[in-house]
Amino acid sequence: MTLLPVPAIAIIVVAAGSGTRLDAGAPKALVGIDAHSILRHALDGVFAAAPAQVVVVAPSGYEGDALAELEAAAGDRRDLGRVVTGGATRQQSVAAGLAALWGDVTTVLVHDAARALTPPTQIDAVAQAVVRGEGVIPVLPVVDTLKKVEAGAVVAAVDRSELAAAQTPQGFPRAELEAAYEAALADGIEYTDDAALFAAAGHRVRHIEGSARAFKITTPADLDRARHLLEASASVARPNSSVNIPGIPRVGIGTDVHAFGGDGNLWLAGLEWPGEQPLSGHSDGDAVAHAIVDALLGAAGLGDIGEHFGTSHPEYAGAHADVFLARTRELLAEAGFVIGNVSVQVQGNRPRFSPRRLEAEAVLSAVVGAPVSVTATTTDGLGFPGRGEGIAVTAIAALARDVPPSM
């Protein structure tokens, strides 16, 4: 048997939680998503990343189950993995993992097994970003509108630009992390995550961009979300699918039509057009944004705008383009896609589009996260656009794979 080189990186996979909110009758990490457990999917991602010592922290009494999952995921890296028994708290479980590290390890990543679909690229990015004396965590921006509430009443708005949602793995230099754990033990303080414990010891924690797929499975709804993502990934990775041919993108087309009507100003291409008659619709009637959404969802094989944003979703009533497009971008990222570009054509007599074309392209490109080009044309008086009754829009989008379909 060929011996693998001893890595300087270790990944502690915390899988000792009971999962009471999941209410599945077993420790959370051992609950099945599909044919495999949450832990198995998490370990598949870990072992697909760069070689590292892998320490799985299992619930007491379930060490054998965790070992079986580790061996199934590890393949020829089996010698890099081991299982230890967790403690009564998350902090105690991580401490048990730290105690099992090899002497050569200098960088430690702490990863929640519940973030089962975390891409290997995110694991590698965290490991590479760790420097002496500083920790690193992946984060996502907070996109929801946040409110501060007290006694059932909304008392203030919260500035979401100052907030971020933390994910795992969280990476640290080993010596400083072990010292921080010793200090927390001496003080008798339990922290919510390792970054908080590390920062409390006086160390800086930086952040890098996270992934929408690295969400935490906590409730039955989260489990359903993970199952849907895995099913979507499998559906686009079937034999003879173009996604498996290097260099060939997935392309989608979307169309949307809205009649003029309603109150207020027109919203089109993410812009407000003062003095222009608005378009009627469930949201703001922005036919450009809606066509882009359909093109993106169609390219990914994730349904259409009605499924995700239709009248059965009252939370999107009156929503503008940035809300629709940001959520669509999240859905694509969760399914493992990145957006290449989008091309849009607007058909209508009004508004006069050319003076604001560059402005519209900048707004749409920023929220989509990829180049969006917009052209506009009239129909020489033909059809409902030519008669000034409404606007028709066609969009074409190109996507590429961000992570392997199996992840």
N, C-alpha and C positions, 0 to 999 in steps of 0.2 A: 504494500500500500504506500502510495506517495504521500509524504507528510507535507501539509500546507504550511507556508511561512506564518509565523506568529504575528498577527496584526497589532497595530498600535491603537486601534479603535475598538471599543466595546459598545454594544447596544443592549441595554437592559429593557426587556419587554415586560411591562407590568400587566399581569393577567390574573391578579389575585382578588379582584372585586367580586362581590356577590351578585350584582346585577338585580337588585330588588325592583328597580323601576322598570326593568325589562320584563320581569315577572314570567320567566320562561321555565322555571322549575330546575334550573341548573346554574352554576357559575357563569357569568356573562360571557367570558371568553370561550366557553365550550358550547355555546348555543350555535346552532347551524344557521348559516345565511342561505346557502344552497346545499350542494353535496358536501361542503366543507364548513368547518366552524369559523367563528370570528377569529379565533387565535390562528388557525391555519392560514387564513387569508392575510392576516398581519405578518405572519412569518414568511409567507411567500414573497411579500414585498421586501422584508428585511434581507432575506437571502438572495434576492435579485439585485440588491445594492452591492457596493464594494465590500470585499471580505472584511469581516469583523468578528470578534468574539461575541456570541449571542447568549445572554443569560435570561431565561424565562422565569419569571417569578409567579409561581402557581398557587392556587388556593390549597390550604392544608387538606390532605386526603385525595387530591386530584393530581398529584405529581406525575403519576403514571400516564394519565390521559394527556397531560401537557407534553411529556416526553415523546409520546407517540406522534403528536402533531409536529413537534420539532423535527423528529427524524424523517417524517414524510416530506417536510418542506426543505430540509437542509441538503438532501442529495449527497454529493461528494464533499460537502462542507460539514458533515456530521461532527467531525472532531472539534469544530469551532463552537459547538453549542452545549449547554447544560441547563438543568432545571434546578431551582431552589424553591424553598417554601416561603411564602409571603407572611407578612405580619398582620396585626389587627387593623392597621391604618396604611394608607398609601405610602406615607413617609417611612414607616417601618419596613414595608415591602421593598422600596428602593434601597434602603440601607442593607437589606439582605442581599440584594443584587450587587451592591458595591463590594460587599465582603467576599464575593465570589470571583472578582476580577483577577486576571493574570497580572503578574508583575510588570510585563512589558507594555501594558495599556497606559496611554497618556491622555486619550480623549474619550469621554464617556457621553453616549447619547441615551436619554431616557425616553422611552416610547410607550404610549398607551396601546395595548392590544385592541381596545375598543375603536381605535382609529384604523380599522382593518383595511381600508382601501387606499391608504397613503401611498402615493407613487414612490418607487425606488429613487427617482430623481430628487425628490424632496429630502429623503434620508441622506443621500450623498451630498446634497447642497448644504445641509446643516453640518455634517461632518467636516466639510471643506472650509466652512466659515469660522470654525472655532479657532481662537487665537489665545495666547497665554493671558490669563487673568480676566478673560471676558467670556460670558456665555452667549448663546445664540438661540433664538426661538423663531419658528415660522409663524406668521400671522396673516390674517385676512382683514381687509377693511370692513368696518361695520356699515352695512348699506341700509338697514332699517332706520326709520325715524324713531328716536328714543325719547322717552318721557320719564321724569321723576314723579313717583306717585307716593302718596301718603294717605292712609285711612280711606282708601277707595277713590281718592280724587287725584287728578293730574295737577301737579303743583308747579312744574317747570319743564322746559325743554332741555335736552342734554346735547351738547355739541359733539356729534359723532366723529368729527374730523380729528379729535384728540383720542379716539378709542380704536382698539384693534382686538380681534378675536384670536386668542393664542391657540396654537396647535402643538403637536408633537411630530417627530422627536425634538426634544430640547437638548442642546449640546453644550458641553462644558469641559474645561481642562480638569483632568482627574484630581490633581492635588488640591486645587481650590474647592472643588465640589465636596471632596471627602472632609476637608476642614470645615466647610459650611455645615455639613451634616453633623459633625461632632459638636459644633456650636449650638445648633438647634436642639440636639439631644440634651446638652447641658442646661439650656434655657427652658426646656420643657415646652417648646412652642411647635405646633403643627401648622404647616403652611399648605396653601391650596395647590401649589405646584412647585417644581424644582427651581424654576426661574425666580419665584418669590423668595425661596429659601436662600438661593445664591445671592440675590440682590441684598437681602437682609444682612448678609455677612460683609457687605461693603463692596461688592464686585459689580461691574457694569454688565448689563445684558443688552445685546443688540438684537435687531430683528431682520429677517429676510422674508421674501414673499412666500406665502403658503399656497396650498392647493385646495380647491373646493372639494376634491375627493377625500381629503383627510378629515372629514367630519367625524364626530364621535357618536358611536352607536350607544344610545342610552335608553330610548323608549321603543315600543313596538313600531311607531311610525318611522324611526330611524332605521330599524331593521328592514322595513318594507322599502325604504329608500335605497338601501344597499342592495337589496335583491333586484330592484328595478334597474339599477345601474349595471349590475353584473349581467342581467338579461339583455340590456341594450348593447353592452360590449360584445356579448356572444353573438347577437343578431347581425352585427356589422362585421364579424370576423369569420363568417361561414365560408367554406370553400368556394372558390370562383368569385368571391366578392372583390371589387376593385380596391378596397382598402388594403388588401394584402399585397398589392402590386406596388413596389417602390416607385415614388415619383408621381403617382396618379392621385390627385385629390378627390374628395367627395364634393359634388356640386349640387346645389339646390336652387329652386326657383320659387318665388313667391309673388303673388299679385294681391292687390287690395283696391277696393273701390268704395268711395264715400260720397254721398250727396251733400250739397251745401244745405245748411239749416241749423237752427239753434241760436243760442245767445252768446255774447262775448266775442273775443277775437279768434281768428284762425290760428291753429297750431299745426305746423307742417314741417317735416324734416328736423324736428327737435327745436324749432324756433317759433316764437310768437310773432304774428303778423298783424300789428295794430291796424284797425280800419278795414280789414278783410273779413268777409263773411265766414264763419266757422263751418267745419264739416260735422255732420251728425255722427254719433257713434256711442258705444258703451263707455269708452274712455274719452280722450280728447279728439278722437277721429283722425289722428295723424296717420294718414294712409301710407306715407313713406316709411315710418317706423314699423307699421304693421306688416308691410310687404317684406321688409328686411327680416323681421322675426320669422315669418313663414319660410323664407328662403333658408335661414340658418337652421331652423328646426327640421326642415325637409332634408337638407344635406346630411344632417346627423341621424336621420331616421327616428326622430323623437316626437312625431306627431305634428300638430299644427297649432296655430295661435288660439283657436277656439278651445282646444283641449286644456291649455295652460292658462289662458287669460280671458276666457269667454264670460258670458253672463252668469255662469255658475260660480264665478270668482268675484264676488262683489267688492273685494278689497282693491280691485283694479279699476273700479268706476272712477272716471275722471283723471286717471293716471296719464302722465306725459311720457314721451319717448324714452327718457333716461331710465325710468322704472322698468318698462318693458324690455329694453335692450340689455340693461344690466342683469336682469333676472335670466334672460335668454343666454347671455354669456356664461352665467353660473351653471345653467343646465348643460351647456356644451362642455364646460370644463369638467363637470362631474362625470360626464360620459367619456372623457378622455380626448376631447377635440380642442384644437386651436383654430382660430379664424384666420384665413389667409387674406381675403379681401372681399368687398361687396361692391357691386355696381347697381345703380338705381336709375330708372327713367320715370319721370313724371309726365303725365299727359293731362293737359288742361289749359284753359285760356287765362286763368288767373290762379294765384298771384303771379306777378312778373318775377320769375325766379332768378334770372341771371345776376341781378345786383347783389343777391345774398347767397349765391351758390357756394363760394369759398367758405363763408361763415357756417353754412349748413354742413358742409363736408367736414369742417374742423370739429363741430359739436358731435356729429355722428361718429366720426373716427375715434374721438376720445372715449366715448362710452362703449363702443364696440371693441376697442382695443386693437383695431386693424384698419387699414385704409378703406375709406368709403368714398366712392365717386358718385356724383349726382348729375344727371343731365335732364333737361326739360324740353318738351316739344308741344306744339299744338296739333290739332287734327284737321286743320283747314275747315273748321265749321262742321265737321261730320261727327255724328254720334252725340251722346250726352256730354262728353268733355267739350266738344266743339260748340254745343249749345249753352255752355256755362252752367250745366246742372250739377256738376260734380267733378271729381278728380279720380283718375285711374293711375296706378303705380305698379311697375314691375321691377323686381329685384332679383339678382343672381348672386349667390354666395359660394365661396370656395373654402373648404375646411381641410385640415390635415390632422393626422393622429398625433396626440401629445404623449400618451403613454400606451404601452402594449395592451391590447384588448383583454388579456388575461388578468390584468391588474385593475 
